Amino acid sequence: MADLQAIADRLEIEDVLTRYAWAIDTKEFDGLDDVFTPDAHVDYTSSGGEAGAYPEVKAWLAAVLPHFPAYQHFVTNKQITIDGDTATSRSEFYNPMVMAQRDGTTSIFFVGGQYHDRLTRTAQGWRISERVEISIWTDGAVPATPPT
């Protein structure tokens, strides 16, 4: 039965990582409440973003990301280690971002990197208690400041 629990835990953690991408990409930011613990620490500074307590970072995401007409987050190559009611996860992401230009056209830039997560089993299931994004590469004209 322990093997079945390990498989169930891994599948649930993979689902948390997928729910993150869907919540971000559909701009349904309240869906992130089913991804992160209320006291999670989130760090997007490697890509020029915010770091801090989950509620503040969630508000920042909801304020900044709608300025991009379209984007997608592909979360892949998940490496998950489970230790009782805690886990760590390392996954890679590929993130194309569409940016509106002042002349009405759009351009696309791409970001690739890793998410380093700590997860906790809660009464509602597995949740991310700490996320550090590590941007490894970009391609295209990345904005110096978030678009307005």
C-alpha positions as CSV (number, residue, x, y, z in Angstrom):
1,M,0.0,0.0,0.0
2,A,2.9,2.4,0.6
3,D,3.8,2.2,-3.1
4,L,0.2,3.1,-4.0
5,Q,0.3,6.1,-1.6
6,A,3.6,7.2,-3.2
7,I,2.1,7.0,-6.7
8,A,-1.0,8.9,-5.5
9,D,1.1,11.6,-3.9
10,R,3.3,12.1,-7.0
11,L,0.2,12.3,-9.2
12,E,-1.4,14.9,-6.9
13,I,1.8,17.0,-6.8
14,E,2.0,16.8,-10.7
15,D,-1.6,18.0,-10.7
16,V,-0.7,21.0,-8.4
17,L,2.1,22.0,-10.9
18,T,-0.4,21.7,-13.8
19,R,-3.1,23.7,-11.9
20,Y,-0.5,26.5,-11.5
21,A,0.0,26.8,-15.2
22,W,-3.7,26.7,-16.0
23,A,-4.5,29.4,-13.3
24,I,-1.8,31.7,-14.6
25,D,-2.5,31.1,-18.3
26,T,-6.3,31.6,-18.0
27,K,-5.8,34.6,-15.8
28,E,-7.9,32.9,-13.1
29,F,-5.6,34.0,-10.3
30,D,-7.9,32.9,-7.5
31,G,-7.2,29.3,-8.8
32,L,-3.7,29.8,-7.3
33,D,-5.3,29.4,-3.9
34,D,-5.6,25.7,-4.7
35,V,-1.8,25.7,-5.6
36,F,-0.1,27.6,-2.8
37,T,-0.4,27.5,1.0
38,P,-1.7,30.8,2.4
39,D,1.7,31.4,4.0
40,A,3.8,30.4,1.0
41,H,6.9,32.3,0.0
42,V,7.1,32.9,-3.7
43,D,10.2,34.3,-5.5
44,Y,10.1,35.5,-9.1
45,T,13.0,37.9,-8.9
46,S,15.2,36.0,-11.4
47,S,12.8,37.1,-14.1
48,G,12.5,40.7,-12.8
49,G,9.4,39.9,-10.7
50,E,8.4,40.1,-7.1
51,A,9.3,38.0,-4.1
52,G,7.4,37.7,-0.9
53,A,4.4,36.3,0.8
54,Y,1.9,34.5,-1.5
55,P,-1.0,37.0,-1.1
56,E,1.2,39.9,-2.2
57,V,2.8,38.0,-5.1
58,K,-0.7,36.8,-6.2
59,A,-1.9,40.4,-6.3
60,W,1.2,41.4,-8.3
61,L,0.6,38.6,-10.8
62,A,-3.0,39.7,-11.2
63,A,-1.9,43.3,-11.8
64,V,0.9,42.6,-14.3
65,L,0.1,39.6,-16.4
66,P,-3.2,40.9,-17.9
67,H,-1.0,43.5,-19.7
68,F,0.3,40.7,-21.9
69,P,-2.3,39.8,-24.6
70,A,-1.3,36.1,-24.5
71,Y,1.2,33.7,-22.9
72,Q,1.6,30.0,-22.0
73,H,3.5,28.1,-19.3
74,F,4.6,24.6,-20.1
75,V,5.8,22.8,-17.0
76,T,7.9,19.7,-17.8
77,N,10.6,17.3,-16.6
78,K,9.2,17.1,-13.1
79,Q,11.5,15.6,-10.5
80,I,9.6,15.0,-7.2
81,T,10.9,13.7,-3.9
82,I,8.4,12.9,-1.2
83,D,9.2,12.6,2.5
84,G,6.1,11.9,4.5
85,D,4.0,15.1,4.5
86,T,6.6,17.2,2.8
87,A,8.1,17.1,-0.7
88,T,10.4,18.9,-3.0
89,S,9.9,19.4,-6.7
90,R,12.2,20.6,-9.5
91,S,10.6,21.2,-12.8
92,E,11.4,23.1,-16.0
93,F,9.3,25.7,-17.7
94,Y,9.0,27.1,-21.2
95,N,7.1,30.3,-21.4
96,P,6.3,32.2,-24.6
97,M,4.9,35.7,-23.9
98,V,3.1,38.0,-26.4
99,M,3.8,41.7,-25.9
100,A,1.7,44.5,-27.4
101,Q,3.7,47.2,-29.1
102,R,2.9,50.9,-29.2
103,D,2.2,50.8,-32.9
104,G,-0.5,48.1,-32.5
105,T,1.6,45.1,-33.5
106,T,2.8,42.4,-31.2
107,S,6.1,40.7,-30.5
108,I,6.9,37.5,-28.7
109,F,9.7,36.7,-26.3
110,F,10.5,33.4,-24.7
111,V,11.7,32.4,-21.3
112,G,13.0,29.1,-20.1
113,G,13.9,28.1,-16.6
114,Q,13.2,26.0,-13.5
115,Y,10.8,26.0,-10.6
116,H,12.2,24.8,-7.3
117,D,9.3,24.0,-5.0
118,R,8.7,22.8,-1.4
119,L,5.3,21.3,-0.9
120,T,3.3,20.4,2.1
121,R,0.4,17.9,2.5
122,T,-2.6,19.9,3.8
123,A,-6.1,18.9,4.7
124,Q,-7.0,20.1,1.2
125,G,-4.2,18.1,-0.5
126,W,-0.7,19.0,-1.6
127,R,0.2,22.7,-1.8
128,I,3.3,24.6,-2.7
129,S,4.7,26.3,0.5
130,E,7.8,27.8,-1.3
131,R,8.5,28.5,-4.9
132,V,11.7,29.9,-6.4
133,E,11.7,30.5,-10.1
134,I,15.1,30.4,-11.8
135,S,15.1,32.0,-15.2
136,I,17.9,30.4,-17.3
137,W,17.5,31.9,-20.7
138,T,15.4,34.4,-22.7
139,D,15.0,35.0,-26.4
140,G,13.5,38.1,-27.9
141,A,12.9,41.6,-26.6
142,V,12.1,41.2,-22.9
143,P,10.5,44.4,-21.4
144,A,12.7,46.3,-18.9
145,T,9.5,47.0,-16.9
146,P,6.1,45.4,-17.0
147,P,4.0,46.7,-19.9
148,T,1.3,49.2,-19.2
